[in-house]
Amino acid sequence: MGTWNDGVWEWNLEWRRILLDREKDQVSTLLSFINNFKLVMGKPDGWKWKLSSDGCFTVKSAFKAICDGVCAPQQKNPALSSIWKAPATHKAKVIAWRMLCGRMATIDNLLKRQVPIPNSETACKLCYLEDEDT
């Protein structure tokens, strides 16, 4: 995992198999990200939720951050804040929320997440004319 060297943590990540080129790039990105955090020898790790004053996570603070676009500005949508107050079943509210956030498990979203799907399966199941999307 890593070792302390003159008071500085040095990462030494080991893998069970040889990495693909794409994975090597991802590891490089990961290392450049985690190297920005300075570890202090002898100080225990801890969690802090930056979106509340006391550092503790609450669903209310997370929901407010999502609605305000703090966590994901590209998803800011005024309809998000009113979905949960709508007179509908919880299941319908969840589907509406996922649709507005672009989180439906459509073919295009699955492909973005690198889920392997055969080319013959990408067409819309209603019209079969175009690739499926939201």
MARVEXDREN-157593 format. One line per 2 residues: number of its first residue (from 0); their letters; for each residue x, y, z of N, C-alpha, C. Coordinates in steps of 0.02 Angstrom, whole numbers. Each point is the difference from the previous one (the first is absolute). Layout:
BEGIN
NUM	a	X/Y/Z/X/Y/Z/X/Y/Z  ...
***
This chain:
BEGIN
0	mg	41/-59/0/-41/59/0/44/63/0  48/2/46/44/58/3/41/-1/63
2	tw	47/47/4/44/4/59/16/73/16  20/11/63/23/66/20/74/5/-16
4	nd	21/54/-31/70/12/-16/18/71/20  38/6/54/19/66/27/-62/43/15
6	gv	-51/-31/29/-61/36/20/-48/14/-57  14/-26/-60/-44/10/-57/-26/-67/-24
8	we	-66/-5/-10/-29/-63/-23/12/-8/-75  26/-59/-19/11/-16/-71/-42/-60/-18
10	wn	-43/8/-49/-44/-54/-22/38/-52/-39  -16/-63/13/29/-57/-37/-57/-49/-13
12	le	-38/16/-53/-59/-41/-16/21/-62/-38  -25/-58/20/16/-63/-33/-65/-30/-27
14	wr	4/-31/-58/-59/-28/-33/9/-75/-8  -56/-36/0/3/-74/-7/11/-22/-71
16	ri	-7/44/-48/11/-17/-70/32/58/-35  24/-12/-60/29/54/-41/-56/46/-23
18	ll	9/65/8/-51/48/-18/-1/14/-75  -60/13/-26/-8/21/-69/23/72/-6
20	dr	15/23/-61/22/70/-9/-51/49/28  -64/-13/-13/-53/44/25/2/3/76
22	ek	12/-57/31/2/-3/74/62/35/27  56/-3/-37/60/36/21/-13/75/1
24	dq	-36/24/-50/-18/71/-1/-45/18/59  -46/-45/17/-45/12/57/39/0/66
26	vs	49/-44/6/41/-2/61/41/65/5  26/23/-56/38/62/0/-44/58/22
28	tl	-62/3/-24/-47/52/20/-15/-6/75  -11/-62/23/-14/-12/71/58/25/43
30	ls	61/-18/-18/58/20/39/9/76/1  -12/32/-57/7/73/0/-54/32/44
32	fi	-58/-33/6/-53/26/44/17/-12/73  19/-61/18/12/-14/71/65/30/26
34	nn	46/15/-44/62/33/22/-11/72/21  -59/28/-17/-16/69/21/-17/3/74
36	fk	-14/-58/30/-18/-2/71/62/-15/41  13/41/49/59/-9/42/-18/-38/63
38	lv	30/-58/8/-11/-40/60/51/22/54  -22/-2/62/44/19/56/12/-63/42
40	mg	63/-17/9/17/-59/38/-24/6/72  -34/-51/24/-24/-1/69/-68/31/10
42	kp	-27/33/-52/-66/31/6/-51/-47/-32  -52/-20/37/-49/-47/-28/-41/32/-56
44	dg	-21/-43/-47/-44/23/-54/-69/15/29  -38/39/-35/-68/15/21/-42/25/-58
46	wk	-64/3/12/-48/23/-50/-26/68/20  -11/43/-50/-31/65/13/-44/17/-59
48	wk	-64/14/14/-48/19/-51/3/76/-7  26/23/-56/13/72/-9/-64/41/-11
50	ls	-56/-34/-11/-61/37/-15/-43/14/62  27/-14/59/-35/19/61/51/31/49
52	sd	-23/45/41/46/37/44/35/-43/51  -34/-54/23/30/-42/51/41/-58/-29
54	gc	2/-6/-66/39/-52/-33/-33/-68/-2  -64/-4/22/-37/-63/0/-48/-3/-59
56	ft	-4/-58/-32/-45/-9/-56/-72/-2/23  -43/33/-38/-72/-6/9/-31/-6/-70
58	vk	-54/-36/-5/-35/-6/-64/-24/69/-22  -22/40/47/-24/68/-15/55/41/-35
60	sa	62/-3/26/54/40/-30/18/-27/-69  -2/-67/-9/14/-29/-65/-54/19/-51
62	fk	-63/-5/21/-56/18/-44/4/74/-20  15/43/49/7/71/-14/56/13/-50
64	ai	56/-35/8/57/8/-45/-18/-21/-71  -38/-55/-6/-20/-23/-66/-47/51/-32
66	cd	-50/22/38/-48/49/-26/32/66/-18  50/21/39/35/63/-12/53/-6/-54
68	gv	13/-62/-22/51/-11/-51/70/3/26  10/-7/66/67/4/29/41/-62/-19
70	ca	-30/-59/6/36/-62/-13/8/-13/-75  -50/16/-39/2/-13/-71/-36/57/-37
72	pq	36/55/-13/-32/58/-31/-34/-16/-66  25/-48/-38/-31/-16/-64/-69/-29/9
74	qk	-17/-23/60/-65/-30/12/-49/49/30  19/63/9/-45/48/32/-64/6/-41
76	np	-56/-11/33/-64/0/-33/-52/20/51  -39/53/-12/-49/21/50/-52/-54/16
78	al	-13/-45/-46/-49/-52/12/23/-49/54  67/-6/10/25/-48/49/-25/15/70
80	ss	-6/64/17/-21/17/68/-74/-13/13  -39/-5/-53/-72/-10/10/-22/-73/-9
82	iw	43/-42/-26/-20/-70/-12/-25/-34/63  37/8/55/-15/-38/61/-64/24/34
84	ka	-25/59/-19/-62/26/28/-61/-18/-43  12/-29/-57/-54/-16/-47/-46/-54/28
86	pa	-65/4/-17/-47/-52/23/4/-62/-44  54/-38/9/11/-60/-39/30/-54/44
88	th	2/-61/-25/31/-54/39/75/11/3  31/-29/50/73/7/7/35/-26/-62
90	ka	-22/-56/-26/30/-30/-59/-2/49/-59  -57/34/-10/-6/48/-55/47/60/11
92	kv	6/22/62/45/56/16/73/-19/-14  19/-60/18/69/-23/-12/14/-3/-75
94	ia	-47/-26/-39/9/-4/-72/6/70/-30  -42/46/22/3/69/-25/67/32/18
96	wr	22/-11/62/64/29/22/58/-29/-42  0/-66/-10/53/-31/-39/-1/25/-72
98	ml	-59/10/-28/-5/24/-69/28/72/-5  -19/44/46/24/69/-2/75/5/12
100	cg	28/-47/38/72/0/13/39/-38/-53  -34/-29/-48/35/-38/-52/28/-66/26
102	rm	-35/-31/48/23/-61/32/-40/-61/-18  -42/5/-51/-38/-59/-22/47/-49/-33
104	at	-14/-64/7/44/-52/-28/-15/-11/-74  5/54/-38/-10/-6/-72/64/-25/-32
106	id	-5/-22/-62/58/-28/-35/57/51/-2  -16/63/-16/55/50/-5/34/11/67
108	nl	-38/0/55/31/9/66/41/-62/19  -24/-59/-17/39/-61/14/65/0/-40
110	lk	-2/22/-62/61/4/-41/49/51/28  -25/56/27/44/50/31/36/-30/60
112	rq	-33/-47/34/31/-33/58/39/-62/-20  11/-8/-65/40/-54/-28/-28/-69/14
114	vp	-67/-5/2/-33/-65/6/-1/-29/-70  27/-60/-10/2/-30/-67/-70/-18/-25
116	ip	-19/28/-57/-65/-14/-30/12/-13/-74  -25/-56/-26/9/-14/-72/-31/54/-43
118	ns	31/16/-57/-25/52/-44/-72/-12/-21  -20/-62/-6/-69/-15/-22/-51/16/54
120	et	22/14/62/-46/13/55/-8/74/17  31/45/-39/0/71/19/-61/37/-26
122	ac	-39/-29/-45/-58/35/-29/-56/7/52  -37/55/-7/-58/12/42/-49/-58/-7
124	kl	-26/-24/56/-44/-58/-1/-71/17/-22  -14/65/-7/-67/21/-24/-2/10/-75
126	cy	52/34/-27/-2/16/-72/53/-37/-41  53/-24/31/56/-34/-33/32/42/-55
128	le	-10/66/2/29/44/-52/63/35/23  5/16/64/58/36/25/25/-34/64
130	de	60/18/20/27/-28/62/-42/25/58  -8/-43/51/-41/18/58/34/53/41
132	dt	-39/48/24/24/51/47/-60/26/40  14/48/45/-55/27/40/-35/53/-40
***
